[in-house]
């Protein structure tokens, strides 16, 4: 059987998708209702892949750099984007506005170096705003 990974976000509006039906292939049982996606399941496919590599490398950023062939600022940027997408705010040491500005700068620099696509950059910039950084509202 071909199994596909369910998306966590709507491909049209980036809203969260609700799971409404579960099915057991072994016994044929189906359950209908409204089920929540785990926080990790709500990450984009790219973010899930990044988190998987990050965990595989036991959080060693140098290893992640080597594994993915990207720079330190890009690793940090992707890590921050995944953390924020999980609903966690940036650390308390820096003011929100400064963190938002730094994050946007990292995203744009990574785009200029060709380390992220324009679609990834747009998504990351939107997530930075949605996460409440730089004037956006917390969802």
PyMOL commands that set and color helices and strands:
alter all, ss='L'
color gray80, all
select helices_A, chain A and resi 40-42+45-56+61-68+72-85+96-112+118-130+133-135
alter helices_A, ss='H'
color red, helices_A
select strands_A, chain A and resi 19-23+30-35
alter strands_A, ss='S'
color yellow, strands_A
deselect
rebuild
show_as cartoon
